[in-house]
Amino acid sequence: MADGGQRHVRVAVIGSGFGGLGAAVRLRRQGITDFVVLERADAVGGTWRDNSYPGCACDVPSHLYSFSFAPNPDWPRNFSGQRHIRAYLERVTDTFGLRPHIRFNAEVRALRWDTERLWWEIDTARGAYTADVVVSATGPLSDPQIPDVPGMADFTGKVFHSARWDHDYDLSGKRVAMVGTGASAIQIVPEIQPRVGTLTVFQRTPPWVMPRADRRITAVERWLHTKVPATRELRRQLLWGIRELQVSAFTKRPDELGLIEAIARSHMRKVIKDPAMRARLTPDYRIGCKRILLSNSWYPALAQPNVDLVSSGLREIRGNTLVAADGSEAEVDAIIFGTGFHVTDMPIAHRVTGANGTTLAEEWKDGMAALRGSSAAGFPNFLTIIGPNTGLGNSSMILMIEAQLNYLADFMRRLDVLGGGIALDARPSAVEEWTRTIQQRMRRTVWNTGGCDSWYLDANGRNTTAWPGTTGEFRRVTRQVDLAEYEVLRPPRTAAETGRRTVEEVAA
Ligand SMILES: Cc1cc2nc3c(=O)[nH]c(=O)nc-3n(C[C@H](O)[C@H](O)[C@H](O)COP(=O)(O)OP(=O)(O)OC[C@H]3O[C@@H](n4cnc5c(N)ncnc54)[C@H](O)[C@@H]3O)c2cc1C
């Protein structure tokens, strides 16, 4: 459909990763077809479109890291690679007939709540929309963060972030620096180490690394999962159940994690024989405080003669020489930043202006907060998928996304029952109560007590990202919208008088 003019839709979904595609499926299943999915890129997939670095794969088993309503009996490995996950999301898009709803290259630049008409005005790179409801699924890890290192402007070599891999740049024989030792870096380093000339790894804080129980899923298993779907479901339930049982150690009894630390230490000892190197690779915080990483090839790669581990952060760049905080230097041809994403300063928040004329970022200046991870006060009919305090340390984010989709479905049902033109705005008291309870529970968790500085914590040291419970509990608390937690906004005028038109009417 050619763009131009302003179109009105019932729902505008922002983003086409797991969250946005899941929302689209859910809306269609609810009989809602008057919606668009606004995506800034030219393809679906989100995380799994943008992260194409060598070795990129999920670290939650594929049979759990996929939609419950779109099972895939054909996952090739326990931890399938990016190519397969991306292909899965393309298939979901086609199977559920989502393509006609998706507008690519439609970056959402601004959203403004119209207090008169009770709808959202949306400015996108492909024109303007208005929508009764906005579902923001822009992803917690979709905007790469590159630290502002002094001297970077004068570096004449190649620079890129792990989430924007430059496949045209040949690393063979090059002197390469990997900055960061997080989830992406530990997948990248073993893949590029055999190819590069030298590899200097800048490690500010060592991660805890556990063995990765990866293997090919056999043809027999796949046949069985296709012919007897109950076996596939059983596999998913087992993967889920084990992770649910682990949660209390993270959230209530971090001392129990000592046993896991012992396994991780022994995993390292088997490969790293030099005690000094082991000391540099041993974290001084409780396991689980930062995301636990899984790899069988990280330590072997670090032990190779062409790899140099600098156990301090990158401080500055002088010409083509990288200088670490401890003063050590390395001259390199390329820098790869595996330095994470804008998580606690969600970029879309700067673009959303609510009922009070303030942006979500301004409202969240002391920390992100949203009722049941979805609704911020003063931002009516605006639901976030993977909003504040919905992140997990040990299980599949798809479980949290699906729980939030249940909430979205009930939200839409309530709006229908209440009648046209109605909007629901989370009561500030409800958001405060929800946030207070979460923060109270957070005090005992490993993320807050484990002695690390992680991306779970915001600039004020508050944990506004993680969910301090099981996924089962989150599913329960998001099953239904409690209307008592919302203020019902009624339109001053009827829909007909405001002259709003649907996509179909404009297209006609
Ligand atoms: C390398 C990597 C590995 C991961 N592995 C796992 C794992 O094993 N298990 C797990 O549970 N989680 C994992 N995650 C977390 C992962 O991000 C989530 O599981 C999930 O993919 C998030 O889906 P999403 O749809 O919310 O966000 P995304 O997949 O990030 O999608 C967001 C979409 O919104 C679009 N967008 C953003 N802003 C705008 C805008 N202003 N206008 C229009 N479009 C916009 C983006 O282009 C993108 O397509 C991983 C993350 C990364 C980076």
The ligand as an SDF file (V2000), in Angstrom:
LIG
                    3D

 53 58  0  0  0  0  0  0  0  0999 V2000
   22.5180  -11.7050   20.8250 C   0  0  0  0  0  0  0  0  0  0  0  0
   21.3040  -11.8940   21.6790 C   0  0  0  0  0  0  0  0  0  0  0  0
   20.9520  -13.1510   22.1190 C   0  0  0  0  0  0  0  0  0  0  0  0
   19.8220  -13.3350   22.9110 C   0  0  0  0  0  0  0  0  0  0  0  0
   19.5210  -14.5950   23.3370 N   0  0  0  0  0  0  0  0  0  0  0  0
   18.4370  -14.7800   24.1120 C   0  0  0  0  0  0  0  0  0  0  0  0
   18.1010  -16.0860   24.5870 C   0  0  0  0  0  0  0  0  0  0  0  0
   18.7880  -17.0600   24.3210 O   0  0  0  0  0  0  0  0  0  0  0  0
   17.0200  -16.2180   25.3740 N   0  0  0  0  0  0  0  0  0  0  0  0
   16.2360  -15.1420   25.7150 C   0  0  0  0  0  0  0  0  0  0  0  0
   15.2570  -15.3260   26.4290 O   0  0  0  0  0  0  0  0  0  0  0  0
   16.5200  -13.9030   25.2620 N   0  0  0  0  0  0  0  0  0  0  0  0
   17.6030  -13.6930   24.4850 C   0  0  0  0  0  0  0  0  0  0  0  0
   17.9020  -12.4340   24.0500 N   0  0  0  0  0  0  0  0  0  0  0  0
   17.0130  -11.3170   24.3870 C   0  0  0  0  0  0  0  0  0  0  0  0
   16.1140  -10.9830   23.1780 C   0  0  0  0  0  0  0  0  0  0  0  0
   16.2960   -9.6490   22.9010 O   0  0  0  0  0  0  0  0  0  0  0  0
   14.6550  -11.3110   23.4800 C   0  0  0  0  0  0  0  0  0  0  0  0
   14.5540  -12.6820   23.7880 O   0  0  0  0  0  0  0  0  0  0  0  0
   13.6890  -11.0470   22.3030 C   0  0  0  0  0  0  0  0  0  0  0  0
   14.2580  -11.3960   21.0750 O   0  0  0  0  0  0  0  0  0  0  0  0
   13.2240   -9.6240   22.3010 C   0  0  0  0  0  0  0  0  0  0  0  0
   12.2290   -9.4840   21.3310 O   0  0  0  0  0  0  0  0  0  0  0  0
   11.5300   -8.0720   21.1110 P   0  0  0  0  0  0  0  0  0  0  0  0
   10.5780   -8.2340   20.0130 O   0  0  0  0  0  0  0  0  0  0  0  0
   11.0220   -7.5590   22.3980 O   0  0  0  0  0  0  0  0  0  0  0  0
   12.7160   -7.0900   20.7100 O   0  0  0  0  0  0  0  0  0  0  0  0
   13.6260   -7.0880   19.4130 P   0  0  0  0  0  0  0  0  0  0  0  0
   13.8590   -8.4440   18.9030 O   0  0  0  0  0  0  0  0  0  0  0  0
   14.8120   -6.2620   19.7560 O   0  0  0  0  0  0  0  0  0  0  0  0
   12.7510   -6.3160   18.3310 O   0  0  0  0  0  0  0  0  0  0  0  0
   12.4770   -4.9500   18.4420 C   0  0  0  0  0  0  0  0  0  0  0  0
   12.1300   -4.4210   17.0660 C   0  0  0  0  0  0  0  0  0  0  0  0
   11.6820   -3.0800   17.1950 O   0  0  0  0  0  0  0  0  0  0  0  0
   12.2250   -2.3080   16.1500 C   0  0  0  0  0  0  0  0  0  0  0  0
   12.2520   -0.9150   16.5860 N   0  0  0  0  0  0  0  0  0  0  0  0
   12.9190   -0.3830   17.6460 C   0  0  0  0  0  0  0  0  0  0  0  0
   12.6760    0.9350   17.7380 N   0  0  0  0  0  0  0  0  0  0  0  0
   11.8260    1.2460   16.7400 C   0  0  0  0  0  0  0  0  0  0  0  0
   11.1980    2.4580   16.3170 C   0  0  0  0  0  0  0  0  0  0  0  0
   11.4150    3.6160   16.9510 N   0  0  0  0  0  0  0  0  0  0  0  0
   10.3770    2.4230   15.2370 N   0  0  0  0  0  0  0  0  0  0  0  0
   10.1210    1.2500   14.5860 C   0  0  0  0  0  0  0  0  0  0  0  0
   10.7110    0.0750   14.9290 N   0  0  0  0  0  0  0  0  0  0  0  0
   11.5420    0.0740   16.0010 C   0  0  0  0  0  0  0  0  0  0  0  0
   13.6010   -2.9030   15.9310 C   0  0  0  0  0  0  0  0  0  0  0  0
   14.1140   -2.6080   14.6530 O   0  0  0  0  0  0  0  0  0  0  0  0
   13.3170   -4.3920   16.1250 C   0  0  0  0  0  0  0  0  0  0  0  0
   12.9690   -5.0140   14.9120 O   0  0  0  0  0  0  0  0  0  0  0  0
   19.0310  -12.2220   23.2680 C   0  0  0  0  0  0  0  0  0  0  0  0
   19.3970  -10.9440   22.8460 C   0  0  0  0  0  0  0  0  0  0  0  0
   20.5230  -10.7760   22.0620 C   0  0  0  0  0  0  0  0  0  0  0  0
   20.8920   -9.3880   21.6210 C   0  0  0  0  0  0  0  0  0  0  0  0
  1  2  1  0
  2  3  1  0
  2 52  2  0
  3  4  2  0
  4  5  1  0
  4 50  1  0
  5  6  2  0
  6  7  1  0
  6 13  1  0
  7  8  2  0
  7  9  1  0
  9 10  1  0
 10 11  2  0
 10 12  1  0
 12 13  2  0
 13 14  1  0
 14 15  1  0
 14 50  1  0
 15 16  1  0
 16 17  1  0
 16 18  1  0
 18 19  1  0
 18 20  1  0
 20 21  1  0
 20 22  1  0
 22 23  1  0
 23 24  1  0
 24 25  2  0
 24 26  1  0
 24 27  1  0
 27 28  1  0
 28 29  2  0
 28 30  1  0
 28 31  1  0
 31 32  1  0
 32 33  1  0
 33 34  1  0
 33 48  1  0
 34 35  1  0
 35 36  1  0
 35 46  1  0
 36 37  1  0
 36 45  1  0
 37 38  2  0
 38 39  1  0
 39 40  1  0
 39 45  2  0
 40 41  1  0
 40 42  2  0
 42 43  1  0
 43 44  2  0
 44 45  1  0
 46 47  1  0
 46 48  1  0
 48 49  1  0
 50 51  2  0
 51 52  1  0
 52 53  1  0
M  END
$$$$
